[in-house]
Amino acid sequence: MSPYLLVKTLHILSSVLLVGTGFGSAFYLFFANRTGSVPVIAAVSRLVVRADWWFTTPAVLFQPLSGLWLAHTAGWAWNTPWVMASVTLYAIAGMCWLPVVRIQIQMHRIATESAARGHLTLPPAYWRYARTWEYLGYPAFVAMLAVYFLMVNKPALF
């Protein structure tokens, strides 16, 4: 297998890992929050934080490096409109994701402390974090779907 095809395969797999882990984590924490169960929310938020560190973070770092290398190696100029749009959308998703990482850690801390104290409900601070976490997830997810579209179709945008 050529280096290009190896990196392309790893790029595709890491993009699936990035978006899949992000969507899966969001799905589970979103619905765990809807249960209102402090122990459930504490357990799920712990796993969401772990998934972000173990899976999402390495993929977040690998994606731009491999993507720009692939574009360059394939002969696409970095100022090609679909490449620039992909990088811009990826940056938008990243600007949403970075605060989400901190927010998830805070949500986990609050839920874990509440569970350890035997509280039956979470404090308002948790729910403020949860609302912000959710609102940041929507543009990040849409941006990543658009990046997939651009990578697959490579449209002439302007």
Residue pairs with C-beta under 8 A, 6 or more apart in sequence:
1 9
4 70
4 73
4 74
7 66
7 69
7 70
7 73
8 66
8 70
10 62
10 66
11 62
11 63
11 66
11 67
11 70
14 58
14 59
14 62
14 63
14 66
15 59
15 63
15 148
15 151
17 55
17 56
17 59
18 55
18 56
18 59
18 60
18 63
18 144
19 141
19 144
19 148
21 51
21 52
21 55
21 56
21 59
22 56
22 97
22 137
22 140
22 141
22 144
23 141
24 51
25 47
25 48
25 51
25 52
25 56
26 134
26 137
26 141
28 44
28 47
28 48
29 41
29 44
29 45
29 48
29 104
29 107
29 133
30 134
32 40
32 41
32 43
32 44
32 45
33 41
33 130
35 41
36 121
38 111
38 114
38 115
38 119
38 120
38 121
38 122
39 115
41 107
41 111
41 115
41 122
42 108
42 111
42 112
42 114
42 115
45 104
45 107
45 108
45 111
45 112
46 108
46 112
48 104
48 108
49 104
49 105
49 108
52 101
52 104
56 97
60 94
60 97
63 90
64 87
64 90
67 86
67 90
67 151
68 78
68 87
71 78
71 80
71 83
72 78
76 83
76 154
77 83
78 84
78 87
81 156
81 157
81 158
82 150
82 153
82 154
82 155
82 156
82 157
85 146
85 150
85 157
86 147
86 150
86 151
89 143
89 144
89 146
89 147
89 150
90 143
90 144
90 147
92 139
92 140
92 143
93 139
93 140
93 141
93 143
93 144
93 147
96 136
96 137
96 139
96 140
96 143
97 136
97 140
99 132
99 136
100 133
100 136
100 137
100 140
103 129
103 132
103 133
103 136
104 133
106 129
107 126
107 129
107 130
107 133
110 122
110 123
110 125
110 126
110 129
111 122
111 126
114 121
114 122
114 123
114 126
